[in-house]
Amino acid sequence: MEARHLRYALVLAEHRHFGRAARALGIAQPPLSKQIADLERETGARLFDRTRQGVFPTAAGEAFLARARRALEEMAAARTDAGRAARGETGRLRLGFIASALLDPLPDVLGRFGRERPDVRLELHEMASGRSTAALVAGELDVAVTLGPPRGAGAEHLVSVPVGHDHLIAVVGSAHPYAGQASVSVDQLRRQPLIVAAGEDEPLIAAGLRVLLGEDAAALEGATVARDVHTIMGLAACGVGVGLGPSRMREAPRPGIRFCEVTPQTALPDLVLSFADRDRSPALGAFLDTVRRNCPDVGAALDLRLGRA
């Protein structure tokens, strides 16, 4: 039994006449009569009564037609669903990211992706760079945004492109002595209680601060450790100390804080977007297309890495 047999039976039931049904189907009448007869032999029941007034479904035919109609609808839905999945319009995307990526560029990218692909289920996980790299390598994430390129076992199997450049800035409460300054020096930072990211979460940041402030800097040894940039800004607003973080913190101003440049200017590791080079998920492909359109420079680097340039 094939889909065409179901369609022939439904059209015959609609027109109640072999000739009219055949014309509607675009075939000759004898083949239609033969197909319906074959269908009846296969089902083991007479599906239509042939009368002078027309052709009418029997009780067995009505039961068959109800199922046939649903079967054809399901087949059409299956074709539609398969096409949408292949185009990345449905499915699942698991994204791991560090908190500062929510300042830039993720808001615009995720907003656009959500509007254009509302039926893709987004699973978003804030996590430190090392953890998201491990999850990506293990197949627990589809894409990750980390501070610096992925490192460690399996990182060689990832495709990575920079999605943001940054440098170190300071954030202080509005009552802090530095609040009116455009910049602060490294010597000034050494004399202040500091608020910094956890070294075990972001080792590249911790290593950079040790180089900047000196291995034996008392301020660094006694620094308050914060999990993310939002906590750094919140603690600075409370007067806990001078927060150190990426310049993209300026994208999220809040009452009670002031930003200062750190001199000399100190570059931070790039924000890096990574995914497994073997991953051919349509949902991931759709997400990367959104990145390309939203961030043309990133798209060009991505195409170069994938050999599309």
C-alpha positions in Angstrom: 0.0 0.0 0.0 1.4 3.3 -1.1 0.5 6.9 -0.4 -1.0 7.2 -3.9 -3.5 4.5 -3.1 -4.7 6.5 -0.1 -5.0 9.6 -2.2 -6.9 7.8 -4.9 -9.4 6.5 -2.4 -9.9 9.9 -0.8 -10.5 11.6 -4.2 -12.9 8.9 -5.3 -14.9 9.4 -2.0 -15.0 13.1 -2.7 -16.2 12.9 -6.3 -18.3 9.7 -5.9 -17.6 8.9 -9.6 -14.7 7.0 -11.1 -14.6 9.2 -14.2 -14.7 12.5 -12.3 -12.1 11.2 -9.8 -9.8 10.1 -12.5 -10.0 13.5 -14.2 -9.2 15.2 -10.9 -6.2 12.9 -10.4 -5.0 13.4 -14.0 -5.1 9.7 -14.8 -7.3 7.5 -17.0 -10.3 5.8 -15.4 -9.3 2.1 -15.9 -6.0 2.5 -13.9 -8.0 4.1 -11.1 -10.5 1.3 -11.0 -7.7 -1.2 -10.9 -5.9 0.6 -8.1 -9.1 0.7 -6.0 -9.8 -3.0 -6.7 -6.2 -3.8 -5.7 -6.6 -1.8 -2.5 -9.8 -3.7 -1.6 -8.1 -7.0 -2.1 -5.2 -5.9 0.1 -7.5 -4.7 2.9 -9.7 -7.7 2.5 -12.9 -5.5 2.5 -15.1 -3.8 0.0 -14.4 -0.1 0.5 -16.9 1.3 -2.0 -20.4 0.5 -3.2 -20.8 1.0 -7.0 -24.4 2.1 -7.6 -26.2 3.8 -10.5 -26.3 7.0 -8.3 -22.6 7.0 -7.8 -19.7 5.4 -5.8 -20.1 5.6 -2.0 -17.8 4.4 0.8 -19.0 1.4 2.8 -18.7 1.2 6.6 -15.3 -0.4 6.0 -14.5 2.4 3.5 -15.4 5.1 6.0 -13.1 3.6 8.6 -10.3 3.2 6.0 -10.7 6.8 4.7 -10.5 8.3 8.2 -7.2 6.6 8.8 -6.0 7.4 5.2 -6.7 11.0 5.7 -4.7 11.2 8.9 -1.9 9.1 7.4 -1.5 11.6 4.5 -1.6 14.5 6.9 1.1 12.9 8.9 3.2 12.2 5.9 2.8 15.9 4.8 3.8 17.0 8.3 6.8 14.7 8.3 8.0 16.2 5.0 7.5 19.7 6.4 9.2 18.9 9.7 12.2 17.2 8.0 12.6 20.3 5.7 12.5 22.7 8.6 15.0 20.6 10.6 17.3 20.5 7.6 17.2 24.3 7.3 17.9 24.7 11.0 14.4 26.1 11.8 13.8 23.5 14.5 16.0 21.5 16.8 18.2 22.4 19.8 21.3 24.6 20.3 23.3 24.3 23.5 25.5 27.4 24.2 28.0 27.9 27.0 29.3 31.4 27.6 31.1 33.6 30.1 29.1 36.3 31.7 30.9 39.2 30.0 29.7 37.9 26.6 26.2 38.9 27.6 27.4 42.5 27.5 28.6 42.1 23.9 28.2 40.4 21.4 25.6 37.8 22.6 22.6 40.1 23.2 22.3 41.1 19.5 23.2 37.7 18.1 20.8 35.8 20.4 18.0 38.3 19.9 18.2 38.0 16.1 18.5 34.3 16.2 15.5 34.0 18.5 13.4 36.2 16.2 14.4 34.3 13.1 14.4 30.8 14.5 11.7 30.9 17.2 11.3 27.1 17.1 14.9 26.2 17.9 15.2 25.4 21.5 18.0 27.4 23.1 19.8 25.9 26.1 22.0 28.6 27.6 24.6 27.8 30.2 26.8 30.5 31.9 30.1 28.8 32.8 33.8 29.5 33.1 35.9 29.2 30.0 37.7 25.9 31.0 34.4 24.2 31.9 32.7 25.2 28.6 35.7 24.0 26.6 35.5 20.6 28.4 31.8 20.4 27.8 32.2 21.3 24.1 34.9 18.6 23.6 32.6 16.1 25.4 29.7 16.9 23.2 27.6 18.4 26.0 27.6 21.8 24.2 27.2 22.8 20.5 29.0 26.1 20.8 30.9 28.1 23.4 32.1 31.6 24.0 35.2 31.7 26.1 37.8 34.1 27.2 40.8 33.2 25.1 41.0 30.2 22.7 40.1 26.8 24.1 42.9 24.9 25.7 43.5 21.4 26.9 42.7 17.9 25.6 40.5 17.9 22.5 40.8 21.6 21.8 42.6 20.8 18.5 39.3 19.4 17.2 37.5 22.7 17.7 37.0 25.5 15.2 37.6 28.9 17.0 37.2 32.5 15.9 37.6 35.7 17.9 34.3 37.6 18.4 35.5 40.4 20.6 38.6 42.3 21.6 39.0 44.0 25.0 41.3 45.7 27.5 41.4 46.1 31.3 39.4 48.8 33.0 38.6 49.6 36.6 35.2 50.2 38.2 34.7 52.0 41.5 31.8 53.2 43.6 30.7 56.8 43.1 32.0 57.8 46.5 35.5 56.3 45.9 38.4 58.7 45.6 39.1 57.5 42.1 35.5 58.1 40.9 36.3 61.5 39.4 39.4 60.2 37.5 39.4 59.3 33.9 42.2 56.7 34.5 44.1 55.0 37.3 47.7 53.8 37.2 49.0 50.4 38.2 50.7 52.0 41.2 47.3 53.3 42.4 45.8 49.9 42.0 48.5 48.3 44.1 47.4 50.5 47.0 43.7 49.5 46.8 41.6 46.5 47.8 40.7 44.8 44.5 37.8 42.8 43.2 38.8 40.3 40.5 37.6 37.2 38.7 38.3 33.8 40.2 41.7 32.5 39.0 40.5 28.9 38.8 37.6 30.1 36.5 39.6 32.4 34.2 43.3 31.6 34.6 44.3 33.8 31.7 42.9 36.8 33.5 44.6 35.9 36.7 47.9 35.4 35.0 47.6 38.7 33.2 46.9 40.5 36.5 49.9 38.9 38.2 52.1 40.2 35.3 50.5 43.7 35.6 50.6 44.1 39.3 53.5 41.9 40.2 53.6 38.4 41.7 54.0 39.7 45.2 51.3 42.5 45.0 49.6 42.5 48.4 46.4 43.9 46.8 46.1 40.9 44.5 46.8 38.4 47.3 44.0 39.9 49.4 41.6 40.6 46.5 37.9 39.8 46.7 37.1 37.1 44.2 33.9 37.5 42.1 32.3 35.0 39.8 31.5 37.4 36.9 31.6 41.0 35.8 28.1 41.7 37.1 29.3 40.8 40.6 32.5 42.8 40.2 30.4 45.9 39.4 28.0 45.2 42.2 30.7 44.9 44.8 32.4 48.0 43.5 29.1 49.9 43.9 29.0 48.7 47.5 32.4 50.2 48.2 34.2 46.9 48.6 37.1 48.0 46.5 38.3 48.6 42.9 36.9 46.1 40.4 39.0 45.0 37.5 37.4 43.7 34.4 36.9 44.0 30.6 36.1 47.3 29.0 32.8 45.9 27.7 31.6 46.4 31.3 30.8 49.9 30.0 27.9 48.3 28.0 26.1 47.8 31.3 26.3 51.0 33.4 24.4 51.0 36.7 23.8 53.6 39.4 26.5 54.1 41.9 29.6 53.2 39.8 32.2 54.9 37.7 34.6 53.5 35.2 38.3 54.4 34.8 40.8 53.4 32.2 43.9 51.5 33.5 47.2 52.9 32.4 49.2 51.6 30.7 46.4 50.0 28.7 46.4 46.3 29.1 44.9 44.0 26.5 42.8 41.1 27.7 42.4 37.7 25.9 39.9 37.8 23.0 36.4 36.5 23.4 36.4 33.4 21.2 33.5 31.4 19.7 34.2 27.7 19.3 32.4 24.6 18.0 33.4 21.1 17.1 34.8 20.8 13.6 32.8 17.6 13.0 29.5 19.2 14.0 27.1 19.5 11.0 24.0 20.3 13.0 21.6 22.4 11.0 20.7 24.4 14.2 24.4 25.2 14.7 24.7 26.1 11.0 21.8 28.5 11.4 23.4 30.1 14.4 26.7 30.6 12.6 24.8 32.2 9.8 23.3 34.7 12.3 26.8 35.4 13.6 28.0 36.1 10.0 25.1 38.5 9.3 25.3 40.2 12.7 29.1 40.5 12.8 30.6 40.6 9.3 34.2 40.7 10.4 33.6 37.6 12.5 31.8 36.0 9.6 34.8 36.6 7.3 37.2 35.0 9.8 34.8 32.1 10.3 34.6 31.4 6.5 38.3 31.5 6.3 38.6 28.9 9.1 36.1 26.7 7.4 37.7 27.1 4.0 34.9 29.0 2.4 36.8 32.2 1.7 
